[in-house]
């Protein structure tokens, strides 16, 4: 099982980073959009066919039936399908989806309850209740509201009409059954979607975090940099990068073992998290190498942040190994849309200069020139 999960995560990491919904309501809606779209299409077609059948079996067919069943309901469902392609109008789409079965049931009762044909058309009511819960794509609470209003209209009309006694009780039985089965189906489906959402978020976290330090991994940092770089362009602000490397970390693993080395890395990550700003993004790029993206930050400001980090790190008492130091390289983006790879190359040059200068220091590189 662990091999299959690792292979899944490897494939996820190779995928281009995308922005995914992080709340259940949005995630559920986007998961249900294809169902809503195709359900709206099928329902539109079925109501058009239904109108043809209705024309064949109703002796006193009149234009009112045509406008309500062949025009109003199909147009409403077709509109729902169209709105699935328009994110700005998804709220209106959900409102129409909630109201459509109410309107369809009200039309059915209005046209057929006193016409002598109600027994022929009552199955539409039961199917509509089931459709609302299990097929429409609505959240459970919205489907429940829609179904309750529909059932209220149907029951109120049924009790006021003079239906044959035997049919009346069967009618109530089938209505109750449709509501019960529909509600249970919707409840189970929503619980399943909650479970899928939780697993989805777990996989997303595994795919974007370093498992040892819980910092962002390389792929997530690339996505965050692209987002912050775009905001920097829109707001005409700067963006800078810090690269850090724990000095002589190999000695820790060789002398104290890899378990101690992992503990040092975890404490090092904690130091970084507690000594940068909320707007900054920290990632582990492998081994003892860490990167910090600093949005809305000039090179001079990033240099101050790096010097503060260098001081905090050198004063910290790590478990077992005592004090450790870090070499730090700093750079600033030189132009709009400069790729992360170029910033990292310059930061790596600065980091190399810091190591060549005796380690435990900060170096800054801008436009390929170095200064302390």
C-alpha positions, -999 to +999 in steps of 0.1 A: +000+000+000+028+024+008+044+019-026+011+028-043+006+059-022+042+071-029+037+065-066+005+086-065+023+114-046+052+113-071+027+118-100+010+146-081+044+164-076+052+161-113+019+178-122+020+216-128+010+234-096-026+246-097-047+266-073-072+243-056-103+252-035-095+250+002-130+251+016-156+223+013-184+244-002-163+256-031-147+222-036-181+205-036-195+229-061-166+224-085-168+186-081-206+188-089-205+212-118-202+184-145-232+166-129-253+198-127-244+206-163-253+172-178-283+168-155-297+201-167-292+190-203-309+157-198-337+172-178-344+198-205-346+171-232-369+149-210-393+177-204-395+184-241-403+148-247-427+148-218-446+177-234-450+157-266-464+127-246-486+150-226-500+165-258-509+129-270-528+118-238-545+150-226-578+154-245-583+191-235-546+201-241-544+239-241-517+265-246-511+270-209-497+235-207-474+242-236-459+274-220-455+259-186-442+224-194-426+228-228-412+263-223-408+275-187-392+244-171-369+235-201-357+271-204-350+272-166-329+240-168-311+251-199-302+283-182-288+263-152-266+244-177-254+275-193-246+292-159-223+262-150-198+277-174-199+312-157-183+312-122-195+347-115-231+335-118-228+302-098-249+317-070-277+324-094-273+290-109-278+273-075-308+295-068-324+284-101-315+248-093-332+251-059-364+267-074-367+246-105-382+215-089-405+236-068-418+253-099-421+220-118-441+204-089-463+235-085-470+234-123-479+197-121-503+202-093-519+233-109-524+216-143-534+181-132-548+178-097-584+186-108-582+175-144-590+138-139-555+129-151-536+133-118-529+096-115-511+097-148-489+126-139-483+121-102-452+100-108-435+132-119-439+145-084-421+115-068-394+116-094-389+153-089-384+148-051-358+121-058-342+143-085-339+172-060-320+151-035-299+126-055-295+140-090-297+178-090-262+183-075-275+206-047-259+204-012-280+185+013-294+215+031-304+232-001-320+200-015-338+195+018-352+231+017-364+226-019-379+192-013-397+204+018-413+233+000-423+210-029-438+185-005-457+213+014-472+225-019-481+189-029-496+180+005-516+212+008-531+207-027-537+170-021-556+174+011-578+202-004-586+182-036-612+154-038-590+125-047-602+089-046-595+075-011-574+045-022-553+066-046-550+093-020-533+070+006-511+054-021-501+089-033-490+099+003-471+066+006-452+072-026-445+108-018-432+098+017-411+070+001-396+094-025-387+119+002-372+093+025-351+075-001-340+108-016-330+122+017-310+091+027-292+091-007-283+127-004-271+123+032-249+094+023-235+111-008-226+142+011-208+122+038-189+104+011-180+138-005-168+150+029-145+120+032-132+125-004-126+162+004-106+153+036-085+128+016-080+154-011-067+179+013-044+154+029-029+145-005-027+182-014-008+188+019+015+158+013+022+170-022+030+206-011+049+201+022+083+188+032+074+158+054+102+163+079+100+201+086+064+207+074+078+237+053+067+242+017+085+220-008+101+231-041+069+227-062+048+247-038+074+274-035+075+278-073+037+282-073+038+308-044+066+327-062+046+330-094+016+343-074+037+368-054+056+379-085+023+386-103+011+407-073+044+425-073+040+435-109+004+446-104+013+467-073+047+478-086+066+464-056+098+444-052+103+407-044+134+392-029+149+358-021+170+343+007+189+310+005+203+294+037+226+264+042+234+250+076+272+251+081+290+217+084+257+198+086+274+167+072+294+165+104+262+163+125+250+132+105+284+116+106+291+121+143+256+121+159+235+101+133+208+110+109+181+110+136+199+139+154+204+155+120+166+154+114+160+170+148+184+198+139+166+204+106+133+206+124+146+231+150+162+251+122+128+252+104+112+265+136+138+293+139+130+304+104+092+303+110+094+323+142+117+350+128+102+360+094+071+380+086+036+364+080+038+374+044+070+355+038+071+319+024+097+293+037+106+261+019+130+233+022+147+225-011+165+193+000+191+184+026+201+214+047+192+240+020+163+264+027+147+292+007+126+322+018+105+342-006+100+378+006+071+396-012+070+434-012+106+435-001+136+453-015+171+438-015+181+461+014+151+450+035+158+413+027+194+418+038+181+430+072+159+400+076+188+377+067+211+393+092+185+389+119+181+352+110+219+347+110+220+362+145+192+341+158+206+309+144+241+314+157+227+320+193+204+290+193+212+259+213+203+228+192+196+195+210+227+173+213+249+194+189+247+228+207+252+259+186+252+258+148+256+285+122+243+291+087+256+307+055+230+330+038+227+344+003+203+372-006+191+387-039+163+408-054+143+403-086+158+426-112+128+428-136+091+418-139+085+381-145+121+372-137+119+334-132+125+318-098+154+298-113+174+329-121+168+344-086+180+311-071+211+311-092+220+346-080+211+336-044+233+305-048+262+327-059+257+348-028+255+317-007+288+304-022+304+337-014+292+335+022+308+300+025+340+312+009+341+341+033+343+318+063+306+308+067+283+322+094+277+353+074+253+370+049+261+380+014+240+399-011+242+397-049+224+421-073+230+423-110+258+397-106+277+420-083+286+410-047+287+431-016+288+422+021 
